[in-house]
Amino acid sequence: MERLIKKIKYTAEIELLSGLHIGGTNLAMAIGGPDKLVVRNPIDQKPYIPGSSLKGKLRSLLEIALGQYQYDEKKGKAVPCSDASMTCGHLFGTAATGDTSQPSRVIVRDALMTTAPELLANTDLFLTEAKTEVAIDRITAHANPRTNERVPKGVCFRFEAILNIFSDDNEEELCKSLEKAIHLLEDDYLGGNGSRGYGQIAFRNIRTEEKSVESY
């Protein structure tokens, strides 16, 4: 039976190279305010990047790069790899049941904002900006303006991920795969509207720290 032998902590700083929009609730949307709001910590109202958004994007990019996604005929779309014998299924886990199931080897934390709030004192909204865009109907030429809330370029967040290594794992392959996904994300985008320039990020000062099970 395989056993946990170590945990590898990855830490880095995520720097926004363009405005970022990861949607939150619009329940408190004010009249005349943005149509789409960003996700915020309900206690201090600071924007953050959900770990689920980071992990989902890392997984999808690695699956595309390695060709390890599957096509669901019923849903008519590509779905996450459910084969634990493949790199993506082994690293990120599978949703399959029975002998083919595989818990995720990687934990991705919510990325909290590290930029001092006083540096964002002049933004349109609290710690964010309002970005207005206009969609043009190609038939009627009617303009439909919409405003998105974005976290501005230059804001930084703390990235943290934990990679669990078990006795039967290929540690080198898991580490290289996770690092590959991180670098793929730097040349892609995070959040929504990436094809329109949103969500370009960079990982700064990537560091790793190993802790054996015996050290706990």
PEWO-V131609 format. One record per backbone hydrogen bond with DSSP energy under -1.0 kcal/mol. NH is the residue of the N-H (numbers start at 1). CO is the residue of the C=O. E is the energy in kcal/mol with one decimal. If there is no record, write none. Layout:
nh=NH co=CO e=E
nh=NH co=CO e=E
This chain:
nh=5 co=165 e=-2.8
nh=6 co=165 e=-1.6
nh=7 co=211 e=-2.5
nh=8 co=163 e=-2.5
nh=9 co=209 e=-3.2
nh=10 co=161 e=-3.4
nh=11 co=207 e=-2.4
nh=12 co=159 e=-1.8
nh=13 co=204 e=-2.5
nh=14 co=157 e=-3.2
nh=15 co=202 e=-2.8
nh=16 co=155 e=-2.4
nh=17 co=200 e=-3.0
nh=18 co=200 e=-1.1
nh=20 co=151 e=-2.3
nh=24 co=37 e=-2.2
nh=29 co=26 e=-1.6
nh=33 co=30 e=-2.3
nh=35 co=147 e=-2.7
nh=36 co=147 e=-1.4
nh=39 co=22 e=-2.3
nh=41 co=46 e=-2.7
nh=45 co=41 e=-2.4
nh=48 co=39 e=-1.1
nh=49 co=111 e=-2.5
nh=54 co=50 e=-1.8
nh=55 co=51 e=-3.0
nh=56 co=52 e=-2.3
nh=57 co=53 e=-1.9
nh=58 co=54 e=-2.6
nh=59 co=55 e=-2.6
nh=60 co=56 e=-2.4
nh=61 co=57 e=-2.2
nh=62 co=58 e=-1.9
nh=63 co=59 e=-2.7
nh=64 co=60 e=-2.0
nh=65 co=61 e=-2.4
nh=66 co=62 e=-2.4
nh=68 co=63 e=-2.4
nh=70 co=79 e=-2.2
nh=72 co=77 e=-2.8
nh=76 co=72 e=-2.1
nh=77 co=72 e=-1.2
nh=79 co=70 e=-3.4
nh=86 co=83 e=-1.7
nh=90 co=86 e=-2.5
nh=91 co=87 e=-2.6
nh=92 co=88 e=-2.6
nh=93 co=89 e=-1.2
nh=94 co=102 e=-2.3
nh=101 co=98 e=-1.4
nh=105 co=91 e=-2.0
nh=107 co=162 e=-2.7
nh=109 co=160 e=-2.5
nh=111 co=49 e=-3.0
nh=114 co=156 e=-2.6
nh=115 co=156 e=-1.2
nh=119 co=116 e=-1.9
nh=120 co=117 e=-2.0
nh=121 co=118 e=-1.1
nh=123 co=120 e=-1.3
nh=125 co=128 e=-2.2
nh=129 co=150 e=-3.1
nh=131 co=148 e=-3.4
nh=133 co=146 e=-3.3
nh=135 co=144 e=-1.9
nh=137 co=142 e=-2.5
nh=141 co=137 e=-2.3
nh=144 co=135 e=-2.6
nh=146 co=133 e=-3.1
nh=148 co=131 e=-3.0
nh=149 co=36 e=-2.7
nh=150 co=129 e=-2.7
nh=151 co=20 e=-2.9
nh=154 co=16 e=-2.8
nh=155 co=152 e=-1.6
nh=157 co=14 e=-2.2
nh=158 co=112 e=-2.4
nh=159 co=12 e=-2.8
nh=161 co=10 e=-2.4
nh=162 co=107 e=-2.6
nh=163 co=8 e=-2.9
nh=164 co=105 e=-3.4
nh=165 co=6 e=-2.7
nh=167 co=3 e=-2.5
nh=169 co=166 e=-1.9
nh=171 co=169 e=-1.0
nh=174 co=170 e=-2.2
nh=175 co=171 e=-2.6
nh=176 co=172 e=-2.4
nh=177 co=173 e=-2.2
nh=178 co=174 e=-2.3
nh=179 co=175 e=-2.4
nh=180 co=176 e=-2.2
nh=181 co=177 e=-2.1
nh=182 co=178 e=-2.0
nh=183 co=179 e=-2.1
nh=184 co=180 e=-2.3
nh=185 co=181 e=-2.0
nh=186 co=182 e=-1.1
nh=188 co=185 e=-1.6
nh=190 co=199 e=-1.8
nh=192 co=21 e=-2.7
nh=196 co=193 e=-1.4
nh=197 co=194 e=-1.6
nh=198 co=193 e=-1.8
nh=199 co=19 e=-2.9
nh=202 co=15 e=-1.8
nh=204 co=13 e=-3.4
nh=207 co=11 e=-2.9
nh=209 co=9 e=-1.6
nh=211 co=7 e=-2.4
nh=213 co=5 e=-1.9
nh=215 co=212 e=-1.2
nh=216 co=213 e=-1.5
